[in-house]
């Protein structure tokens, strides 16, 4: 009988308390709803493969993704750890980019932010910001970058490379390398 009374008291407490944010976090009734700041759709544990005539061109993974409509265009915000792989024309030997978060624009440009690491073969690029443009398939950064390969490490501010990290330019460069 005591367990039943405790259950009734707890039920009455929960029903009288209601649900909602703490009073200091509640919106006033005058707060307007802003549709452009709300996602059109959300996904969790996203894992996509992009193919063209059966050839894998890219893959994308993210813990959380939101799609927003801005000025009639879709913008995707990816968070919680992001991994993108580009496979080139053959579908083999990917270039991978990992980051804390990323933005994918409707034209398929990708911007990566926070702990960005791009890897292709034995070449590893580390930076805080990176942008891959779909039109010319180049990878760029205007932040500090460090590129390591078996011959050494080069650092600098600003960077531009092909998608495979084979032909790159570093602006304001410094570093150490093995000269053969």
Secondary structure, 3 states (H helix, E strand, C coil): CHHHHHHHHHHHHHHHHCCCCCHHHCCCCCCCCCHHHCCCEEEEEEEEEEEECCEEEEEEEEEEEEEEEECCEEEEEEEEEEEEEECCCCCCCCEEEEECEEEEECCCCEEEEEEEEEEECCEEEEEEEEEEECCCCEEEEEEEEEEEECCEEEEEEEEEEECCCCCEEECCEEEEECCC
